Every structure is written in structure tokens, then in C-alpha cells.
Amino acid sequence: AAVTPTEPESIPPKAYKIEETPLGLRLSIRDIRFQADSDSILQSESWRLDAIAQSLREIPGGKFLVEGHTAAVGKSEGEKELSVKRAKRIIDELAKRGLDAGQFMFTGYGGTRPVADNGSAEGRAQNRRVEITILD
């Protein structure tokens, strides 16, 4: 079934990007804020998680792939491990908001798939992201 994306009014446009992929629609959540070198999400991100959960609940029986990404600033092995933990944390947070954790698969890519230049603070912020793909 085709899904028409709805863009919640509560999320500022630069905070996410919706794009078509071969796997399905992908919601790329840019510059999601975690505590440094941790999978603990800052309290200030609750509004964003609430809005995402609300949107995903509108897809009954949906299957979702959560991919974690970091900026490339340290050791690649540590970045990959952290990106996996952050993807899993997003699922945990969405489950607390009424979604079934069984609807999700997850992985992490560390800093290996940048969307911006890691040479600037703004670029690193864009690279620290979580992408949620709605699988068909």
C-alpha cells in the first residue's frame, strides 16, 4: 500500500527530510541531540519523538528500518557501535510512545555515510542523524 507522507506541523522543516528510496519512504531526522558519546537522548528532543511516534502510528502494521549515523570524528569502530546503540534507543523511545518494538529493525553505519562535510560543525550536526524507512 502506498503511503502519502504527512509533515507534522510541530516539526521545523530543517529538523527532518522525507525522501523516496528503493526500500520505501525514509524520514531522515537531522541533528537529533544525544548526550555526547552516548545513546541518551536529550530531554529537549521529546517533542520530536512524540511527533514521529504519532506519525508512525498512522501506519497500522507498518514495518520500519531505523538506521543510526554519527559524524566521523573519532574511531570508526566506536562510531559504528554508538550509531547502533542510538538506533536502538530511538526504537525504545518510540515503543514508550505506543509503537510495537517488533515493528522495527535497526542498524548503524557510524560515520561511513555522511550527508554533509564533517569539516564543519554544521556538517557534523547534519551527519548525526537517525533515518527511519517505512518498508513496503
Secondary structure, DSSP 8 states (H G I E B T S, - for coil): --------TTS-GGGEEEEEETTEEEEEEET--B-TTSS-B-GGGHHHHHHHHHHHHTSTT-EEEEEEE--S-S-HHHHHHHHHHHHHHHHHHHHHTT--GGGEEEEE-TTSS-SS-TTSHHHHHHHSEEEEEEE-
